[in-house]
Amino acid sequence: PATIETNFGTLEFTGGGYPTEETVQRVYDELDLQRATQLYLDLFPALSVHGILKAQVRDFGHRSSSDICVTPQKMNATPVFLTGNTDSIYAWMTLDLKADGPTVMEIPPNVMGPLDDAYFRFVVDFGATGPDKGEGGKYLILPPDYEGDVPDGYFVARSNSYRNWGLLRANTDIVGTGDAAMAYYRDNLRVYPLATGPREGRYIDCGHMPANSLVPEDATAFRWLHEIVSYEPADLFNKEQLGRLASLGIEKGQPFNPDARMQRIFDQAAQQAVAMARVITFASRDPAEKLYEGMSWGTPFVGGSSEFEQDGHRNLDARTLYHYNAIVVTPAMAAPMPAGKGSKYSSTYVDENGDYLDGSRIYRLRVPPDVPVREFWSVTVYDPATRSQLQTGQPLPSISSQQNPPTNADGSVDIYFAPEKPEGVADGNWIQTVAGKGFFPFYRFYGPLEAFNDQTWKPVEIQVVE
């Protein structure tokens, strides 16, 4: 046809198919916009890791892989990190295998967590679900291009990237809190190059420090992609992804200087992609997102795969849903695990009527008695704009069984969400919200038992009180 109607305008052709000048410009603008939008979504996991690494250097003062971030008083809402919990004593580690070569990680006993690569792909687990089986030990992380000798005496893993991010969590009954927790990690956790042996590192109390690890929602994200492509191995991304990046001026070994037109397109692409990610996350159309039939509670790992693989393909929306809302990738969080092992998570964004949760209203979540967990359960509240802990007047926007909240006669626990504490409600049963702002809770189940896995025990929907 001589004209083609599209959602980005009428395209005109002459002589049987030759585009007019206006059509040429319109099509290339749209082509670049579509490619950039899809790249933002596809490479969001890499952008998320990049944001964390930037925050650890810029906000926490990391100088080398031997510097370690610890949250000895647990993590509050001040550092902006995707759906961080308030339950565990964290330690965060950043590896740079290009700078350090093969790197040793001395892992303490009785901790859990993974090491992920620069595309947020799983490298290795530490702790009960890793090769040390919870006893701790020395891990040796090899760069992707390493061809040298591998010494004995290590749990060995090879990463697909130079930069990697590791996270450990420990329960307070193991490591304590405050000075005791800091001392536990200082005495038992070290990271250093194999070539140099142990070296001095700082243990930084970052649980309450201002920080921002979020991915930019404008053209800055594409400058970040250029930084990633420039530093990491050429095969961190596949050839299709690299081809799309190159078509937008993002290439390894080449400068990145977008003109005004591309800057505008990058801004729009980021905003479109964010809109898509919000819809995919907060209004999933995938029935497999629901953890329980007929209920709103969903799973962050749709399909039960930490690689988001399903029936021989990658579930792209499942990957977006997870990474827009969360960080840390390990099979221990996604795949079925033996009873009492690993951890499971569930979130909801709506009340019993299917309406989005509104911080101006009063809600009640009743936690049924006898929650089937070997360790503990918790409920933490997040801001849908940042997907990070909701910032309110409360020190921690959460309630957990570790806190021994007041119970009902049958052993159930009522959790109230409201901007002000409802009359007659104990402090230990109230999580503060912000009037005029949405919120969403994450259930966490640490060491889920068989009654959780077979769904004999189920949560209930959030009820509207006022």
Order of alpha helices (4+ residues) and beta strands (2+ residues): beta-beta-beta-alpha-alpha-beta-beta-beta-alpha-beta-beta-beta-beta-beta-beta-alpha-alpha-beta-beta-beta-alpha-alpha-alpha-beta-beta-alpha-alpha-beta-beta-beta-beta-beta-beta-beta-beta-alpha-beta
